[in-house]
Amino acid sequence: MFKSWLNRVLAQSRGDALRARLIRGGLGSAGIQALSRVLALALGIVLARGLGADGYGTYAYAFAIMGLLMVAAEAGVPTLLLREVAAAQSQQRWGLLYGALIRAGQLVLLASTSVSIAGMLVLTVMFDRLSPGQFYTTLLMLLVLPLAAMTQAIASAMRGLHRVVVGQALDMLLRPLLVLAGVGSLFLLAPALRQPEYAMGVQFVAAGIVLLVGGLMLRRYLPAASRTEPVEYQTRRWLSSTLPFALIGGAGIINNQADIIMLGWFGGTADVGIYRVAVQGATLVVFGLQAANAVVAPQFARLYAQGDLEKLQRLVTASARVVLLAALPLALAFVFAGGAIVTWVFGTEFVASHLPLAILALGQLANAAFGSVGFLLNMTGNERQVARALWQTALLNIVLNALLIPLYGMVGAAVASSISLLMWNVLLFGRVRKKLGINSFAFGSNVSSNGDINESS
């Protein structure tokens, strides 16, 4: 069934119709995510082998903090900008579109610069408690922060202009490619510079280049009318919408970064470096789910809008089974041969990541088995359910990490993250069953017998 559906999707991707553009965008997104995973893994290998566990831990910990600070630096603007640019373009309100871009740029610049300066003040106070490598790596990270936040806003604007692939490629492909080339060259030509602060310096240069390229590309793709019509602003309405988007993004980042940040707080940078290797490996298990989401999400929205729950159920089940089949071999390899794989890829210094890797891989395997629960709810107008579950599991994640890391270190962090991920899926699985009458599990049954769409509360 999945093969015939895929053939239909490929056939429907031809032409200039809206459905064809959505499908091409989904397929392009899947391809970008695949290349991004490859680049991230290659960069992780170069950094881990070049910096060692302690240096890589310093670098990874700074990036985890940056991820947390990005919530305040972005201020919910990228998601808002995506929505407003797409809406203004569809209505051909070019002055409003240009006004949204100006206000978004101003807000992100103000928020990200403020966060960066505040971080530098805190860093100065903590100067005596940090090693030179930790201090300068974190300082450079704070300089990268505004550049990365502005790039995210530009990428979202381009996605709103239907330049989905180009927008995603900026931060997911161009920056890691530049960093990989820069770090690889630096470590090869100057072994004495194999320090985390120099690697973060390469990130700073790459972020500046990507921001410049992104700004030029956005200017190129902007409709000419947007620069000639009177600029229109709806500042109050835009500001009132940023907080919900920031809260949703914040919960997601907490779920992704809580284990690394709290492990660094309770443990040391070497533990963070070793654990980061486990996290990178485990994310490969669920790549199939992320790629599938990019392709099937528009079809979820279309089938739901048509009220065809029977086809929706078949698509959900088929995609979940394919994703689970893709995830199973890699998860089993990490469980039974993770130590040998880590030693071969990253070096003997990281062999201690085997048990955390096995635990995280099993958690991601369960994540794959539950199917596209988050996208199902987002594509059917139930995004509030997703936001609620995100915050519930984010708080659970923090509590579990606080309890388990002091007792079990990296293993405790892996257990806490896997339990939180499982609870996220269980909560959303229940919401999908109640709201849509759909069983998202890979071996789920058909749509509920009444065949009706349950209204969202």
Beta strands, then each sheet from edge to edge (+ up, - down):
end
